[in-house]
Amino acid sequence: MEGPQAIIKEVAQAPSKGKAREATPPKEPVSRAPINAVVVCGMGPVRLKDLKGSERLFPLHPYNRLNAIAAKLLASNGIVDTVITSGTGTAESEQDLEGIETLEQIVSEGQLLADTYDRATGKGVDDLGRVRAEKIIEIDSAAKTTFDNVIQTLNALDAKNRGYWQGTIAILSSEFHGPRIREILTAFGITDARVLSAERILRHFGYAGRLYPTGDFGYGKSYEEFEESIYQGQPAGLENLQDNPSYVTFELAKIQSNRRLQEIASSVKAYYVRSRVSVPEVYADIPAQYDDQFDYDALRNGFSQIPFSKHEYKGEKYKGDTSGYRNLVATVGQETEDFLQSVRVV
């Protein structure tokens, strides 16, 4: 049996027990799938269940496990060409840590997702599919936010394709996350993209039982109480994107491709103009068309100088009662099911 120190050493050397490796650009697709790339969103903070003597990284956060298994199902059934598990290290920093808490400090969300993905077997994953899934996974441990999940994935794909990648992309996450992700894609002007619900993917491939833990699963509350608190916080994130440019502007500085930066920044500007929301002066510097002579580093610097801000939810539509937001979530879930019904599984 290996103890925590041995596991810590192994994680530091090799982020995942499978074939995924850190800081490697996405591989060439092994086939032509309906989705060229899927980014799997990590959920923080990183917390691990202490499986005494085991080298397995078992996520306490219920959504990380579902997201990883859903990604494995897409990969093993030929629905996606490249899987990128995404998320930085998010464990809450404490002093005098021991055992599993020490391991939490060095494992990123992307690594945790990849480890769970590599170990996923069962319904919808046969031997051939498992081999395929092992070949197409990559890890991103840089992304700090949902915006960044999208940006870091595009950065990796652009770097692999001479600075500008073109293809179909999907953002896979827990169903509650769907409305906010869809709004991000709208603001960014990424049209050849879709949002996928992890829960609907599992249901589609035969996971008929309860998907979530029962009782106190490590957070001092039942899953139902945990979920309600998650839903209560979603309207503020959605509203901030819609009416607060400072919520997203600094993120644009992370876009590495000049052409991609011009396109996304222009789309974000138009997104706010349509809603008559004032934007910081730096948006006036965005060229109307891509110009390879333009100083995009200066533009990045301007974006990076805009301080992040976030306000509490100000609206009435989703205040207190989460049923309205859950209707948005159900729509994203149905879109996932419609997509899965339309594709041919290999």
N, C-alpha and C positions, 0 to 999 in steps of 0.2 A: 504494500500500500504506500502511496505517496502522500506526504504531508503538504501543508500549505506552502512551505518554502520551496519545495521541489516544483510545485505547480507555478509559483510566481516566476521561477527561473525559466520554466518552459514557455510561459506566456510572453515573457520578455524576449525570448529568442524566436518564437514562432507563434504569431497571434492566434492561429487556429489549428486544430488537429487535422483538418482536411487539407486541401490543396491550395486554399486561398493564402495569399501573401500580401503583406502591407506594401503600399506605395508602388504597386505594379499597375500600369495602365490596362484597361480592359482588353482581353484577348480578342482575336478575330472570332466572329460567330461561327459555331460549328454547323449551323443550318440557317435557313431563312424562316424565322419565327414571326408570328403576328406582331410581337413587340421586340424591338431591337435591344432595348435596355430597360431594366427596372431597378429603381433605387428603393431599398427597403429602409424605412425610417426607424431609427432606434428611439427608445423611450428612456428618459432619465428620471432621477439619478440611477446610476448603475448600482444595483443591489443583488447580491447572490445568496442563494440558499446554501447553507453549509452541509454538503454531502460528505460526511466524515470519510477521509481517506480516498475520495474519488477525485479524478482529474477533470471531471465534467464541470463546465460552467453553467449552473442552473439559474436562470434569471428569476428573481422574486417578482419583479414587475410583470403582471400577467400579459401585457400586450407584446413584449419582446418575443416571447416564445411563439405566440400565434403568428406574428409577422414573419419570423424565420421559417416556420413550417409552411406557411402559405407560399413563400418564395421558393422553397424546395419543390412544392407541388407544381408551380409554374415551370420551373427549370426542368424537372424530370419528365414533364409531359410535353416538352417542345414548344411551349407558349412564349418563351423569351430566349434571346440569344446571350445576353450578359446580365448577371445579377450583381449589384453593388450594395453591400450592406453598409449603412452609413450612420455615423454618429461618433462624437468625440468622447473622451473620458469625462464622466459627470458625477462620479461618486462624491458625496459630501465630505469635505476635508475635516479630519479630526486628528487629535494627537493621541499617542499611546495606543496605536492600533495593533491588533494581533490577528493571526490566522486569516479567516475569510475576509475580514475588513481590510487587511493589507492588500489582498488580491484585488478587491474592488477598486482600489486607488489606481491600479495600473492597467485595468481592462477597459477598453473603450466600448461604447455601444456597438460600433461596427464589428469589433472582435467578438463580443458576446453573441450578437446575431449570427455571425459566421460559424461559431462553435455549435450553436443550436441547430443551424441549418445543416452542418456536416453530419450531425448525429441523427437527424430526422429520418425515420423509416415508418413503415406502416401503410395505411390507406393511400392509394394513389402514387406510391413510389416503388417501382420494381427495380430489379438489379440493373437493367439497361439504363433506366432513368436516373438511377443513383450515380452511375458512371458519368452520364452526361452532365448532371448537376455539379459534380466535382470539378469539371473542366471549365465552367463558365462563371465562377464566383470570384469577385474581387472585394477588397475591404477599403473603405474610406473612414479614417479615424480623425478627420479634420473638422467635419461639419458640426457646428455648434447650435444651429437652429433649423427649423423646417425650411426656411429660405435657403439656408446653407446646404441642406441635403440636396436641393435641386442644383444650386450653383456649383458645388464641388463635383457632383456627377457630370455636369456639362463641362467643367474644366478638364476632367479626366478624359472624357470622350473627345473633346476638341483637341487635346494634346495628342491623342492617338490618330487624329485625322487631319493633320497639317493645319491645325488652328481653327477648324470649323467643321463640326460634325453635323450631319443631317440624317435623321431617322426618327423612328417612333419610340417614345419613352413613356413609361408608366411610373407613378409614385405609389408604392404599396405601403399601407399603414392600417392601423386599427380604424374601424368604421367611424368612430367619433371624430377622427382627425380629417375626414374626407372633405367636408364643406370648406374648411380653411385652406386645404391644399388646392382644391379646385379654384379658389379665389386667387391664390398665388399664381397659378398657371395662367389665369386670365390677366392678372396685372402684368406678368412677365411677357405676355403675348406668345406663349408657347402653345401653338394650336395642334400640333401632331402629338398629342399627349392625352393621357387619361389617368384617373385616380382609381385605385383598386382597393377594395375592402378585404382585409385578411380574413375576417369572419366569413364573408360570403364565399371566398375561395375554399376554405375548409369545408363549409357546408356542401359546396358543389361537388367536392371529391369524396363525400360520404361520411364526414364527421358529424354524426347525428346527435351525439350526446352533449352534455354540458361542456362548454369550452373554457369556462372560467373556474377559478378555485372556489372552494367552499370554506366557510368559517373564517377565522382570522388567519390570513395567509402571510403574515409578516408585517402588516401595516397598522395593526391595532384596530382593525375594523373589518367588516364583511366586504366581499367584493361589491355587493350592491351599494353599500355606502361609499366605497371607493369610487365606483363608476359615477355615482351622482355628483360627487365633488369634481370629478374630471369634466363632466358635462356642464356644470355650473360655470367653469372657467372658460369655456370655448367662445361664447359670444363676444367677450372682450377682445380676444385675439382677432376674430373676424372683423369686428368694428374698427379696431386700430389700423388694420391694413386698409380698410375702406376710406378712413377719414384722417389718417395721421401719417404723412410721408416720412416723418422721422422714425417711424417704426421699422422702415425697410431701407431707407436711403443708404445708410452706412454699409449695408450688405452688398450693394452693387460694386463697391470698391474691390471685392474679392474675385470678380469675374476676370479671368486671365486673357481670354481671346478678345482682341480689339473689336472685331466684327460682332461678336456675341454681346459685348458691352454696349455697343451703339444700338443694337436691336432691342435689348431688354430695357436699357435706360430710356430709350424713346417710347417704348410701350408703357413703362411705368408713368412717365410724364403724361402721356395721352390718357391713361387710366384716371389720373387725378383731374386733368383738365375737363374730361367728360362729366365728372361729378362736381365741378366748380370748387375743387379743393386747392388752396394755395400751396405751392411747392417752394422749397429753398431756391435761392438764386442760381445755384450751381446747375440746375436743370436747363437754364438758358444756354449753357455752354455746349449742350449735346448737339453734334452735327445732324442736320436733317437727313443726310444719307451717309453711308459708310465712306470714309475718306482715309486712305492709308497714310496720308501725310499729316493727319490730325494728331495732336499730342494727347493720347488717351491716358497716359500716366498722370498728366495734370488733372484730367477729369476724375480719375480714380482718387487722387489726393483730395479733390474737392468733395467727393462723396464721403470719404473717410472722416472728414472734419465735421460732418453733421452728427451731433450727439443723439444717441438712442433715447427715445422717450416712449412711454406707454401709459395710457390713461385707463381708469376703471370704466366698465361698461356704462354708457350714458343713455342707451336706448330703452325702449319699453317692450319691444317685440318679444325678446327672449328673457326678460327680467324675471328672476325668481323661478318661473316655471320652465323646465327644460323641454317640454313637449314640442314647442315650435322648432327648436334647434334639432330635436330628434327627427322631425319630419324632413329636414334637409339631409340628415344622415341617412335616412331610409332611401332617399332619392339616389344618393351615391351608391348605396348598397345594391339597389336595383340595377343601376347602370353596370356594376360589376357582374351581376348575374347575367344580364343581357349579353355582355361581351363574351363571357365564358360559354354561353349557349351558342354563340355564333362561330367559335373557333373550332378547328379540327385538331383533336389531340393526337399526337404521333404515337 
